[in-house]
Amino acid sequence: KIDKKAFVDSQDVSLQEAEEFYNTNPFLFLSQEKRDFSYIVLSFEKYKSKVVIPENFIEEAYADYLGNIDQQTQNRISHHMIEKSNYDDASAARSKIEEDYEKINSGQISFEEMVSTSSEDLASRDELGDLGLSSGDAFPIEFEDAIKKMSVSDISEIIELEDTFHILKLTEVLQAEIKPRSEVEEELLNELIDAEALALMQDDFLELESLVLEGVTLYELKDIVESNLEITGLQTIEDIKINNFSNIAASELFDKEIIPDKIEIFESEDSYAFIMLTDSVQPAVQPYNDVTELAIEEAR
């Protein structure tokens, strides 16, 4: 085996040979294309600073938080079910559920024993009828209405649905923790700022997007949203960068479909960029004096 680098480095190449190689293979000494872009970025972070906090917002938001705390309570229920289709008619099915209800109410059998031996909901019977948790909207409205009148371990009246009869048991109530105002104040403020900043940014984006279609210039757009117009300067594909907007690849900016003086719109999760190609320098053979070292290396 031969070490290629050492072998290449050992080749003696004169300046004249390097220049001859340069003249024979000019395509090896092309410069990279350079492009210059002007752009504005609508950034979610910048719009946060534009949000105005309404007077008495914290007081009102905390009052709403307390008012909604009940909606965060979760109830777990189990059920004993009779399927109407398993009987001659709905009346026979009702007679069966009424008989079961009397046995449970009189203490002849526990709710759990009744479920495990007689419930016709095979999917929940092995779990003693457990249907899981609801904060008020997971179960049929007939169930949710019955739950509101129950305490833990209570048994409901018989509930009739279109195809079934049910007896419910409330097995668990998970109360939401009520946090003091001092603990939720920052959270409430951040929620407001995030929501308002996003709305402001979306409004500006939609306005600018429509104006771009009408042919408004990038300079006019920046004045409308009071944004800075930024310039990349002539950069190669390796060096190009759009500040405050990471959701764009350099290859997209150097795409052949990008044409001068046409505003391109790019979107990310939290920002928008309006970018225009303003200048470009196409690849060209570099002067020999600028690439002498490269010519020597290539000739070697």
Residue pairs with C-beta under 8 A, 6 or more apart in sequence:
8 300
9 300
11 299
11 300
13 21
13 296
13 299
13 300
15 292
15 296
17 299
18 292
18 295
18 296
18 298
18 299
19 288
19 295
21 295
21 298
21 299
22 29
22 288
22 291
22 295
25 298
26 285
27 285
28 298
29 285
29 286
29 291
29 294
29 295
30 283
30 284
30 285
30 286
31 281
31 283
31 284
31 285
31 286
32 236
32 237
32 238
32 283
33 236
33 237
33 254
33 280
33 281
33 282
33 283
34 234
34 235
34 236
34 280
34 281
35 232
35 234
35 235
35 240
35 253
35 254
35 258
35 277
35 279
35 280
35 281
36 231
36 232
36 233
36 234
36 235
36 277
36 278
36 279
36 280
37 231
37 232
37 240
37 242
37 253
37 275
37 276
37 277
37 278
38 218
38 229
38 230
38 231
38 232
38 275
38 276
38 278
39 218
39 229
39 230
39 231
39 232
39 242
39 245
39 273
39 274
39 275
39 276
40 218
40 221
40 222
40 225
40 227
40 228
40 229
40 230
40 273
40 274
41 227
41 230
41 242
41 243
41 244
41 245
41 271
41 272
41 273
41 274
42 201
42 204
42 205
42 208
42 225
42 227
42 271
42 272
42 273
42 274
43 201
43 244
43 245
43 270
43 271
44 197
44 198
44 201
44 270
44 271
45 244
45 270
46 244
47 197
47 198
47 200
47 201
48 193
48 194
48 197
50 197
50 200
51 192
51 193
51 196
51 197
51 200
53 189
53 192
53 193
57 188
57 189
57 192
58 181
58 185
58 188
58 189
61 188
61 192
62 181
62 184
62 185
62 188
65 184
65 188
66 178
69 176
69 178
70 176
71 135
71 136
72 135
72 176
73 135
73 136
73 173
73 174
73 175
73 176
74 133
74 134
74 135
74 173
74 174
75 133
75 134
75 135
75 147
75 170
75 172
75 173
75 174
76 130
76 131
76 132
76 133
76 170
76 171
76 172
76 173
76 174
77 130
77 131
77 134
77 139
77 143
77 147
77 168
77 169
77 170
77 171
78 111
78 112
78 115
78 124
78 127
78 128
78 129
78 130
78 131
78 168
78 169
78 171
79 115
79 119
79 121
79 124
79 129
79 131
79 143
79 166
79 167
79 168
79 169
80 97
80 100
80 104
80 111
80 114
80 115
80 118
80 119
80 129
80 166
80 167
81 119
81 120
81 121
81 124
81 129
81 164
81 165
81 166
82 93
82 96
82 97
82 100
82 120
82 164
82 165
82 166
83 93
83 120
83 121
83 163
83 164
84 90
84 93
84 163
84 164
84 165
85 163
86 93
86 120
87 93
87 96
93 165
94 158
94 160
94 165
96 165
97 158
97 165
97 166
97 167
98 158
100 114
100 118
100 167
101 158
101 167
103 109
103 114
104 110
104 111
104 114
104 155
104 167
105 155
111 129
111 155
111 167
111 169
112 128
112 129
114 167
115 124
115 125
115 128
115 129
116 125
116 126
116 128
119 125
119 129
121 129
124 130
124 131
129 169
130 171
131 139
132 138
133 172
133 174
134 143
134 144
134 147
136 144
137 144
139 147
140 161
142 159
142 160
142 161
143 159
143 166
143 168
146 156
146 157
146 159
146 168
147 156
147 168
147 170
149 156
150 156
150 168
150 170
151 170
152 170
152 171
152 172
152 173
153 169
153 170
153 171
154 169
154 170
155 167
155 168
155 169
156 166
156 167
156 168
156 169
156 170
158 165
158 166
158 167
159 165
159 166
159 167
159 168
160 166
201 271
201 272
204 224
204 225
205 272
207 224
208 221
208 224
208 225
208 272
208 274
209 265
211 220
211 221
211 224
212 221
212 263
212 265
212 274
218 229
218 263
218 274
218 276
219 229
221 227
221 263
221 274
222 228
222 229
230 243
231 278
232 240
232 241
232 242
234 279
234 280
234 281
235 241
237 250
237 251
237 253
237 254
238 250
240 250
240 253
240 254
242 248
242 253
242 273
242 275
244 271
245 266
245 268
245 271
245 273
246 268
247 266
247 267
247 268
247 269
247 271
248 266
248 268
248 273
248 275
252 258
252 266
253 275
253 277
258 264
258 277
259 277
260 277
260 278
260 279
260 280
261 276
261 277
261 278
262 276
262 277
263 274
263 275
263 276
264 274
264 275
264 276
264 277
265 272
265 273
265 274
265 275
266 272
266 273
266 275
267 273
288 295
